[in-house]
Amino acid sequence: MAEAHILIVEDEEDILQLIEYNLLKEGFTAACARTGEEALRLARDEQPDLVLLDLMLPGIDGLEVCRTLRRQPPTAMTPIVMLTAKGEEADIVAGLELGADDYITKPFTPKVLVARIRTVLRRRAAAPVEKDSILRIHGIEIHPGRHEVLVGGKRVELTFTEFRLLQLLAGRPGWVFTRYQIVNAVRGEDYVVTDRAVDVQIVGLRKKLGEAGRYIETVRGVGYRFRD
Ligand code: CA
C-alpha cells in the first residue's frame, strides 16, 4: 500500500526541506506550503491524508488555518499535527480545541516525526470504539453497560464523573485532551465545570486506580492523556 500524502506547512525553508526529505525517504508523498493562504489552497486542491501545520506563519497563522480546515467539508476530518515551539502551550491548547489531532514540539528528530505521523494515521483509520463495548487496556476493564471498572480483575468504585473521565481518556489512548475538552465531555452529577475541578477529579481517579493510575499522564500546560 502506498504511504500517505502529507501537506507540510512551514515557513522556515530549512525545516521544510528537512521534513520533506525525510517523508519522501520513508515513501510518503508531500506538498509544501510556506504561508497559510497557500496551505488552504493546497489542502483544498490536493486533499492530503494529513497536514503538518506550523503555527507561526506569516499572514494567516496556523490556528486560523486549522479553524478553516475544520470548517470545510473536504478537510473537516483530515488529521492535523501541529508543529510548535517550546512555550507555545496556550497555542497548543487552542489548536487541540479547534480540532487538531496532535502536536510535536520543535526541535524534533525525523524519526520521531515519522513515528508520530504514522500513529495519527493509524488512529484515524481505526474503527471508533463501540459506545457499549467493553474496553480493555493496561489491565483495566471498563464496562460501560454495567458502569463498572475492574483493575487486575478487582472492582474499583468510581463516581459517575470519574467513570466518564476514565472512559474518555482510555477510549482514545495517546490522545491529548485539554481541560476544556474534558469539561465538555464529562458532565457528571458531581459537576466538573472548571480546570481546577478537572485536576481534582484526575487526582481522585488516579488514586482509586492504584498502580494503574500512572497510565493517566499529565501533559504540562496542555491537559491529560492515557498512555498508548
Ligand atoms: Ca514558523
Residues whose N, C-alpha, C, O or C-beta is under 5 A from the ligand:
A	BS01	CA	D11 E12 D54 M56 L57
